[in-house]
Amino acid sequence: MIKSMTGFGRGEMNDGLRNFAVEIKSVNHRYNDALVKMPKHISYLEENVKKKIRNVISRGRVEAYINLEYVGDGDIEVNVDLPLARSYKSAIELLCEEFSLKNDISVELFTKFPDILKTKKKEEDEDEIWLCLSKAVDIALKNLIDMRIEEGLELSKNIKSKLHNIRDIVKQIENRAPLVVIEYKEKLWNRIRELLDEKYEIDESKLANEVTFYADKSSIDEEIVRLYSHINQFIDTLDSSDDSVGRKLDFLVQEMNREVNTIGSKVGDIIITNYVVDLKSEMEKIREQIQNIE
């Protein structure tokens, strides 16, 4: 089953403490290239994400965008420095006693001393973070692959349609090829008669040798057979269960172009030349489409 290299997938996972939202998009690219953008404090998980991507995508440029939001109690905890608070309390009471001040110590007063209440980032369990992120990435990748498969099916249908057109054109060339030799013989015969002005007898054996030489030189039987073979291989590859067939299809279309160019150079027949132009046009359309196949 072929897959397009173009697709998009989104995944979200919430474990009660954090919510991960992952968006992954892919476009055609000659190699396997992955880019991950994520919060800096969890950047140590970047390679884990890239590994997951490469496990399911063998070709294409992939960009993953990861957003993290903390929910519930959040990731910040507040600690109270009780010994320091007692020292402050003792100092305030001493001041009140020394200067006969009203003792109005309250909780609000203590909050004005920032060194009593200290905040710090909670120590997070890296395994828990990865477990949550991993599930979000898996969901996004599944949605991405589903889209790539769907687009791949449409590409396959379109390419097969063009391959059927190519097969029909090749069949017309195959039917036309023997007539080219016959027409060449008739033209050669008429030309010789015109030059000799019917004054001299035509050497049938030399004429036959010339026609045979032309037939051998312009024979395209091998090219026709190979074209049919390449078409069949192309269709089989499109229907195969291999995950990555783009490079093989690219090779096959190059080989088909090679055979068509040979036919064009061997046969100087205007009708076949026009068929060759039609073949090149169809194969160029296929070549452009397989650039987007994984």
C-alpha positions as CSV (number, residue, x, y, z in Angstrom):
1,M,0.0,0.0,0.0
2,I,1.5,3.3,-1.1
3,K,1.5,6.4,1.1
4,S,1.7,10.0,0.2
5,M,4.4,12.0,1.9
6,T,2.0,14.8,2.6
7,G,-0.2,14.7,5.7
8,F,-1.3,16.1,9.0
9,G,-2.1,14.6,12.4
10,R,-3.0,15.9,15.8
11,G,-3.0,14.1,19.2
12,E,-3.8,15.2,22.7
13,M,-3.3,13.5,26.1
14,N,-4.1,14.5,29.7
15,D,-2.8,12.6,32.7
16,G,-4.4,14.8,35.3
17,L,-1.2,16.9,35.9
18,R,-0.3,17.9,32.4
19,N,-1.9,18.2,29.0
20,F,0.1,17.5,25.8
21,A,-1.1,18.7,22.4
22,V,0.9,17.4,19.5
23,E,0.6,18.5,15.9
24,I,2.6,16.7,13.2
25,K,2.7,17.6,9.5
26,S,4.8,16.1,6.7
27,V,5.7,17.1,3.2
28,N,7.7,15.4,0.4
29,H,11.4,15.2,0.8
30,R,14.1,13.1,-0.7
31,Y,15.3,11.8,2.7
32,N,13.9,11.2,6.2
33,D,14.1,14.5,8.0
34,A,12.4,15.2,11.3
35,L,12.1,18.6,13.1
36,V,10.7,18.8,16.7
37,K,9.7,22.0,18.4
38,M,8.9,21.6,22.1
39,P,9.2,23.4,25.5
40,K,12.9,23.8,26.5
41,H,12.5,22.2,29.9
42,I,11.5,18.8,28.3
43,S,13.9,19.1,25.3
44,Y,15.7,16.0,26.6
45,L,12.7,14.0,25.1
46,E,13.3,15.3,21.6
47,E,15.3,12.3,20.4
48,N,12.6,10.0,21.8
49,V,10.0,11.8,19.7
50,K,12.2,11.7,16.6
51,K,12.7,8.0,17.1
52,K,9.0,7.4,17.2
53,I,8.5,9.4,14.0
54,R,11.3,7.5,12.2
55,N,9.8,4.2,13.2
56,V,6.7,4.8,11.2
57,I,7.9,7.3,8.5
58,S,10.8,6.3,6.2
59,R,10.7,9.2,3.8
60,G,9.6,12.9,3.9
61,R,10.2,16.0,5.9
62,V,8.3,15.9,9.2
63,E,7.7,18.7,11.6
64,A,6.3,18.1,15.1
65,Y,5.0,20.9,17.3
66,I,4.5,20.0,21.0
67,N,2.6,22.2,23.5
68,L,2.5,21.5,27.2
69,E,0.0,22.9,29.7
70,Y,0.0,22.0,33.4
71,V,-3.4,21.4,35.0
72,G,-4.5,20.4,38.5
73,D,-2.0,21.5,41.2
74,G,0.4,22.6,38.6
75,D,4.2,22.2,38.7
76,I,5.0,24.8,41.4
77,E,5.1,24.1,45.2
78,V,5.4,26.6,48.1
79,N,7.6,25.9,51.1
80,V,7.6,27.7,54.5
81,D,10.8,28.5,56.3
82,L,9.5,28.0,59.8
83,P,12.8,28.7,61.7
84,L,13.1,32.0,59.8
85,A,9.5,32.9,60.6
86,R,10.1,32.2,64.3
87,S,13.1,34.5,64.2
88,Y,11.1,37.2,62.5
89,K,8.3,36.8,65.2
90,S,10.8,37.0,68.0
91,A,12.4,40.1,66.5
92,I,9.1,41.8,66.1
93,E,8.0,41.0,69.7
94,L,11.3,42.4,71.0
95,L,10.8,45.6,69.1
96,C,7.2,45.9,70.4
97,E,8.5,45.4,74.0
98,E,11.4,47.7,73.6
99,F,9.5,50.6,72.2
100,S,6.1,49.9,73.8
101,L,4.5,49.3,70.4
102,K,1.2,47.5,69.7
103,N,1.8,43.9,68.8
104,D,-0.3,43.3,65.7
105,I,1.6,40.4,64.1
106,S,-0.6,38.8,61.5
107,V,-0.2,36.2,58.7
108,E,-0.3,39.1,56.2
109,L,2.7,40.6,57.8
110,F,4.7,37.3,57.3
111,T,3.8,37.2,53.6
112,K,5.6,40.5,53.2
113,F,8.9,38.7,53.9
114,P,9.5,36.8,50.6
115,D,12.3,34.7,52.1
116,I,9.7,33.0,54.5
117,L,7.5,31.7,51.7
118,K,9.6,30.1,48.9
119,T,8.4,28.7,45.6
120,K,10.2,26.1,43.6
121,K,9.5,23.9,40.6
122,K,8.3,20.5,41.6
123,E,10.6,17.6,40.8
124,E,8.8,15.8,37.9
125,D,8.9,12.1,37.1
126,E,10.5,11.9,33.7
127,D,9.0,8.5,33.0
128,E,5.5,9.9,33.7
129,I,6.1,12.9,31.4
130,W,7.3,10.7,28.6
131,L,4.4,8.3,29.1
132,C,1.9,11.1,28.6
133,L,3.8,12.7,25.7
134,S,4.3,9.4,24.0
135,K,0.6,8.7,23.9
136,A,-0.1,12.1,22.4
137,V,2.6,11.5,19.8
138,D,1.2,8.1,18.9
139,I,-2.3,9.5,18.3
140,A,-0.9,12.3,16.1
141,L,1.2,9.9,14.1
142,K,-1.8,7.5,13.6
143,N,-3.9,10.4,12.3
144,L,-1.0,11.5,10.1
145,I,-0.5,8.0,8.6
146,D,-4.2,7.6,8.0
147,M,-4.2,10.8,5.9
148,R,-1.0,9.7,4.1
149,I,-2.6,6.4,3.2
150,E,-5.8,8.0,2.0
151,E,-3.9,10.4,-0.2
152,G,-1.7,7.5,-1.4
153,L,-4.8,5.6,-2.5
154,E,-5.9,8.5,-4.7
155,L,-2.4,8.8,-6.1
156,S,-2.4,5.1,-6.9
157,K,-5.7,5.3,-8.8
158,N,-4.5,8.3,-10.8
159,I,-1.2,6.7,-11.7
160,K,-2.8,3.4,-12.7
161,S,-5.1,5.3,-15.0
162,K,-2.1,6.9,-16.7
163,L,-0.4,3.5,-16.9
164,H,-3.4,2.1,-18.8
165,N,-3.1,5.0,-21.2
166,I,0.6,4.2,-21.6
167,R,-0.1,0.5,-22.3
168,D,-2.6,1.5,-25.0
169,I,-0.1,3.8,-26.7
170,V,2.6,1.1,-26.5
171,K,0.1,-1.3,-28.1
172,Q,-0.5,1.1,-31.0
173,I,3.3,1.5,-31.5
174,E,3.6,-2.3,-31.5
175,N,0.9,-2.6,-34.2
176,R,2.4,0.3,-36.2
177,A,6.0,-1.0,-36.2
178,P,5.7,-3.8,-38.9
179,L,3.9,-1.3,-41.2
180,V,6.9,1.0,-41.0
181,V,9.2,-1.6,-42.6
182,I,6.6,-2.4,-45.3
183,E,6.2,1.3,-46.1
184,Y,10.0,1.7,-46.1
185,K,10.3,-1.1,-48.7
186,E,7.6,0.5,-50.9
187,K,9.2,3.9,-50.7
188,L,12.7,2.5,-51.5
189,W,11.3,0.5,-54.4
190,N,9.5,3.5,-55.9
191,R,12.6,5.7,-55.3
192,I,14.9,3.2,-57.1
193,R,12.4,2.9,-60.0
194,E,12.2,6.6,-60.3
195,L,16.0,6.9,-60.4
196,L,16.5,4.1,-62.8
197,D,13.6,5.3,-65.0
198,E,12.7,1.7,-65.7
199,K,15.8,1.4,-67.9
200,Y,17.6,-1.0,-65.6
201,E,16.4,-4.1,-63.8
202,I,16.2,-3.9,-60.0
203,D,18.3,-6.3,-58.1
204,E,15.7,-7.9,-55.8
205,S,18.3,-9.5,-53.5
206,K,20.1,-6.2,-52.8
207,L,16.7,-4.6,-52.2
208,A,15.8,-7.4,-49.8
209,N,19.2,-7.0,-48.0
210,E,18.6,-3.2,-47.6
211,V,15.1,-3.8,-46.2
212,T,16.4,-6.5,-43.9
213,F,19.2,-4.2,-42.6
214,Y,16.6,-1.4,-42.0
215,A,14.3,-3.7,-40.2
216,D,17.1,-4.9,-37.9
217,K,18.3,-1.4,-37.2
218,S,14.8,-0.1,-36.5
219,S,13.5,-3.1,-34.6
220,I,11.9,-2.1,-31.3
221,D,10.7,-5.5,-30.2
222,E,12.9,-5.6,-27.1
223,E,11.9,-2.1,-26.1
224,I,8.2,-3.0,-26.4
225,V,8.7,-6.1,-24.3
226,R,10.6,-4.2,-21.6
227,L,8.0,-1.5,-21.6
228,Y,5.2,-4.0,-20.9
229,S,7.3,-5.6,-18.2
230,H,8.0,-2.2,-16.5
231,I,4.3,-1.3,-16.7
232,N,3.4,-4.6,-15.0
233,Q,6.1,-4.1,-12.3
234,F,4.8,-0.6,-11.7
235,I,1.3,-1.8,-11.1
236,D,2.5,-4.7,-8.9
237,T,4.5,-2.2,-6.8
238,L,1.6,0.1,-6.4
239,D,-0.4,-2.9,-5.1
240,S,2.3,-4.3,-2.9
241,S,2.2,-4.2,0.9
242,D,5.6,-2.5,1.2
243,D,5.6,0.6,3.2
244,S,8.2,2.5,1.2
245,V,8.1,2.2,-2.6
246,G,8.7,5.7,-3.9
247,R,12.4,5.1,-4.8
248,K,11.5,1.9,-6.7
249,L,8.8,3.7,-8.7
250,D,11.2,6.5,-9.5
251,F,13.6,3.9,-10.9
252,L,10.9,2.2,-13.0
253,V,9.8,5.5,-14.5
254,Q,13.4,6.3,-15.4
255,E,13.7,2.9,-17.1
256,M,10.5,3.4,-19.0
257,N,11.7,6.8,-20.2
258,R,14.9,5.1,-21.4
259,E,13.0,2.6,-23.5
260,V,10.7,5.3,-25.0
261,N,13.7,7.4,-25.9
262,T,15.3,4.4,-27.7
263,I,12.1,3.8,-29.6
264,G,12.1,7.5,-30.7
265,S,15.7,7.3,-31.9
266,K,15.3,4.0,-33.7
267,V,12.2,4.7,-35.7
268,G,12.0,7.6,-38.0
269,D,8.2,7.4,-38.5
270,I,6.1,10.4,-37.8
271,I,3.2,8.4,-36.4
272,I,5.4,6.6,-33.9
273,T,7.2,9.8,-33.1
274,N,3.8,11.3,-32.1
275,Y,3.1,8.3,-30.0
276,V,6.5,8.7,-28.3
277,V,5.6,12.4,-27.5
278,D,2.3,11.2,-25.9
279,L,4.2,8.5,-23.9
280,K,6.7,11.1,-22.6
281,S,3.8,13.4,-21.6
282,E,2.1,10.7,-19.6
283,M,5.3,9.5,-17.9
284,E,6.2,13.0,-16.9
285,K,2.9,13.3,-15.1
286,I,3.6,10.1,-13.3
287,R,7.1,11.2,-12.4
288,E,5.8,14.3,-10.8
289,Q,3.2,12.3,-8.8
290,I,5.6,9.7,-7.5
291,Q,7.8,12.5,-6.0
292,N,5.2,12.7,-3.3
293,I,5.1,8.9,-2.6
294,E,7.0,7.6,0.4
